[in-house]
């Protein structure tokens, strides 16, 4: 009896630890930056961004993902998405040597830097190993105020199902603009163009499109290409 009681107590401790780990992920940070790179500094920016991302992911436990990608029609227009386990993890990154070095070099590289404040609604990914086939999408959607909750109830299950059943779906993130809570930003990563096209033919994607069609006032799909993509993988967060 004592033996079984010990097992039960041990198992309870494991689940308690797991629950605490989950609590620490209840308020992750997702930063979205729009960057305008000086025309003669694009190669330098890519080198610095790659170094910054690599160092941050390798050395900072609370830095979960960093993605640098460019507009296809304007290589000087760049985006950066950063995901941190918590606000504490984000501020630890701000104190890092890597970040401080980037800030020192930024005036010589950037024409403009805009930070879009967001509140994550769903974050899910698999471990990403970048290659020449990987593609990414950035989509902005404005939702009618009266459909905010209904839209969320449709889109998040679709994203969860996509990650669960589609091998080629590598990451799906949804976040809301904190200054305009009707505006959603979606960032998605696929193993290839073929994986993306296959995703668009799935029943869960078609259902989402059909059910949400009348809920939006504006939608923009920005054509982007990966620069440097890194994550720790196995992230799953859903705002309740």
Buried (B, 14 or more C-beta within 10 A) or exposed (E): EEEEEEEEEEEEEEEEEEEEEEEEBEBBBBBBBBBBBBEEBBEBBBEBBBBBBBBBBEEBEBBBBBBBBBBEEEBBBBBBBBBBBBEEBBEBBEEBEBBEBBEEBEEEBBEEBEEBEBBBBBBBBBEBEBEEEBBBBBBBBBBEEEBBEBBBEBBBBBBBBBBEEBEBBBBBBBBBBEEEEBBBBBBBBBBBEEBBEBBEEBEBBEBBEEBBEEBBEEEEEBEBEBBBBBBBBEBEBBBE
